[in-house]
Amino acid sequence: MPELPEVEGVVRALAPKVEGDTIVKVELSSTIYNSCREGKQCIVKNIEPHLFEEVMQGMTIEKVVRRSKYIYFHLQKVEEKFLFVNHLGMTGAWFVVQTLDEIREEKFRKHVHAIFTLHTGELLVYADIRRFGEMRFIKKIEEHPPLLLMAPEPFDEHACEFFLQKCELPKYQNKPIKEVIMDGQVISGCGNIYATEALFKMGIHPARKANRISKMRKAELFNTIRTILQESIEMGGSTISDYRNINGEAGGMQHRLKMYGKKVCPTCESATKSLIIGGRTSVYCPKCQH
């Protein structure tokens, strides 16, 4: 699943291509329509597909920004402001093309679920192989309360203090530290990849309870997470499986990962081990991490 660096890469590439453009037409896939008829909500949430297509027509994309693992498209129509919120799920990807044939990988071409025709004639295309992504059209953030619960951006001045305060809450003290730092209400944008890397760099076992780590070590862990996230942003994120920047471009951080997905520890050459924490597979070195 794309984490903060991957989503940041998408936004940085997408923004200069679509900001200032106006959406003149929207086409959603039959998969989305069929899902709605079955009483489900595939990708498009909180609004019926035909209404989504209608309300998005004539919207000007004022700004595209990232918030945690979400992409916010700030829209305007007749001086009224709206927000289009996208989560990439596990396999979501954006493309800006003249025709769908320009999407190089067939697996994305076969799973196009939204086509936004821009006034320039270009197509802003959303593809999602596994369909776990989300699109929400809202007037304001308060209409989707989970967005209000996200932790500050890890690069914000008071984000570390916020993290340390959260760790003191009873609901987090007895949880494995790996589960705590992957919680978006504690740290924004840190998922399995970068939590694994940060804990390895700090020599902390992923199952160690949060209350068994000193406040100073927690602060060091937070700063390590922030450093790794920044490094990954500079490398264009990690392409592990189906993550792509816009138009199919891959990231480069996967070549710098030390522990995620590794069979052997790069430090002591011991065989790595894994366990499930918070529903995710956690790889660690039994000798280097305590």
N, C-alpha and C positions, 0 to 999 in steps of 0.2 A: 504494500500500500504506500503510495507517495507520502512522504513526510514533509516537514517544513521546507527543506532545501529544494526538493523536487517541485513543490508547488510554487515556490519563489521563482524558480527557473522558468516555469510556464508563464507566470505573470510578467516577468521581465521581457520575455520574448513576445508575448501576446499584446501587451499594452501599446507599444508603438505602431502595431499593425492595425489596431481596431479603434483606438481612442479617437473620438471625434466623428466616427462613422455612424450612419443611421441604418437601422434594420428595416428593410422594406418588405421582407417576407420570411416566414418561418415554416418549416416542414418537419414534423415529428414522424418517427418510424411507426410502422404498423404494430411493432412489438409494444410500443408505449400505449397505443390505442387499444390493442387487445387486452393488455393488462388492466387498463381502466374499466373495460367492459366486464372483466372478471372480478371487479371490486378490489383490485390491487393498485399499487402505485409504483410502477417501474420507472425509475429515474426522475420523472416529473412528479413532484410532490405538491400537495396542498391546493391543486388547481386542476381542472379537467384539461386534457390535451388541446381540445379545440379552442378553449378560452386562453390557454397559454399562447397559442399561435396568434390569436387575435390581439391580445394586450401587448405582445412584444413588437408588433408591427408599428413602425413610426417612432420607436424608441431610439434616442441618440445615446451611444455609449460614451459617457463623459470621462470615466476613469475606470481602470482595472487595477485592483490592489489585492494583496494577500492578507488574510487574517488567520493565523494559526495554519491549519491545513485546508482552509477554505479559500475560494476565489470569489471576490466581490466585484460584480460589474455594477458600477453606479450609473443609473440610467436617468434620462429626462425626456418628458414628452409634454409639449405645451406648458413649459415652465413648472411642471410638476415632477417631483423626484421619486424614483423607485429604486429598488435593489434586486438584482438577480444574483442569487447565491448558488455557487457550484462546489460540490465536493467530488473529487475524482474517483472516490471509492478505491478499488484495487487496480482497475485497468482503464480508467478514463483518460482520454487524450484529446487535445484540440489541434485543429489544422486550419490554416488560412490558405485557400487555394482558388484557382480559377474553375477547376472541374474536379470531380471526385477521383478521376483517373490519376491525378497528381499525388494521391495518397499512396505511397510506395508499397507499404506492407498490406497484403491481402487481408490479414486477420483484422485490421482496422477498417478497411474498405467494406468488409462484410458485416460490420457491426456499427454502422453509422446510425445514430439515433436522433440527431437534430442538425438541421441545416439552416443557418441564418444567412439569408442573402443580404449583403450590404449595398448601400447606394452606389458604391464604386463598382459593383458587379462581382466583387469577390465573394467567396463563400466562407463563412465562419462555421466550421464543422466540429461537432462533438461525436466521438466514437467511444464505445465502451464495450469491451469484449464480454465481461462477466456481468455487466449491468448492475453493479453495486453503487455506482455513482448517483449523485442527487442534483436536481435543479429545483430551485425554489424562487418564485416571483413574489416579493413582498413589498409592502409600502415602507416598513421600517423594521429594524432588527427585533424590536419587542414582539413582533408577530411570530417569531420562532425562538422561544425562550432559551433553548440550549446555546444559542450564540452569545447570550449574556453571561453564561457561566464559564466561558473560556478564560484561562489564565492570561496574564499580560504577555506580550511578546517577550521572548527570552532576552532580547537585546535592549529592552526598556530599562531605565535606570533603577527602578524598584523591583524588578522581576525576581532577583535573588532573595530579597527580603520577603517577598510574597511567598516564594517557594519554602523558605525556612518556617514561616508562620503556618503554612498549610501542613507541613510535616509534623507540627506539634498537635494537630487536631487528633482526637481519639480515633477517628475513622481511618487514619493513615498510619498511626504509630506502630501497629502490629502487622502491617502489610509488608511483603517483600519490597525492598527498595526499587527493584525493577518495575514492579506494578505501579508504584507511586510515581516514578518519573515518566511513565508512559501515560499517565492520567492527564488529559487535556485541561482539567480544572486545576492542576498543580503546575505543570509546565506546558506551554503551548508548542505543539508541533513536533515533540520528541516521541517517535515511535520505536518499534523493535530494533531497527538497524542502528540508530544512533544511541539508544539506551545501551545496547550490547557493547558498542564501541567505547562509550564513556566509562562503563563499569569495568571493562578490561583495562583501560588506560589507568584507572584509579586503583586497580587491584581489589575491587569489591565484588564479593560473590552476589549474583543477582537475587538469591533467595534470602539474603541477610535482611532482618527486620529493620525498618526505618529507625526505630527507637534504639537500635544497637549501633548506630553510627553517630559520632559526635557532631555537634553543630558546625564545627570548623570543617570537618570532612564533608559534610553535606554542602557547605558553601563551595568547597573545592570541586565537588562533583558537579554542582550547577555550572560553575565557570568552565569546567571541562566540556560539559554538554554544549554550552554556548560556543566555545572555540571550535568544536567538531562541526556543529551546525554551520558556522560561518565558513569553515574550510570547504564543506560540501557545497554550499552556495557558490563559492568561487569555482568549484570543479563542475558545476552544472548538475549536481545531484547524483544519485546512484541509480543506474539502470541495472536492476537485478533480474527482472523478468519482462513485464510488459510496460514498464514506465517509459514514456517518451516525453521530451520537451515538445514544443509545437512542431508540426510538420515532420514528426518521426525522428527528431534528433535525440541521440542518447547522451546520458551524462558520463562523467569520468570518475566520480568518487569511488565507485565499486573497486577500482584498482588500488585504492589506498586503505580499504577496510582491513583491519587486523584480526578481528575475531568473528564477525558476523558470517555465518555459513562455512566457517573453517573447520577442518578435521584435525589440524595440528596447530598447537600454539606457536606463534612466531618467535616467542621469547625463550621458552624452555624446551620446545619441541615435544612436549607431552601431547598425548591424544586428548582432544577436547571432549567435553561431555555436554549433554543437553537435558533440560527439563522444561516442563510447561509451567509458565507463570502468567497469570492474567489471561489465559487462553492463547498465549503465544509461545512458540518454541524459543527457549533461551539457551544460547550456546555460551560456554564459559570454559576457562582453564582451571582444572581442579587444584593445580599447584600454585598458580599466580594469583588467583582470586580467592579471598577468604571472607 
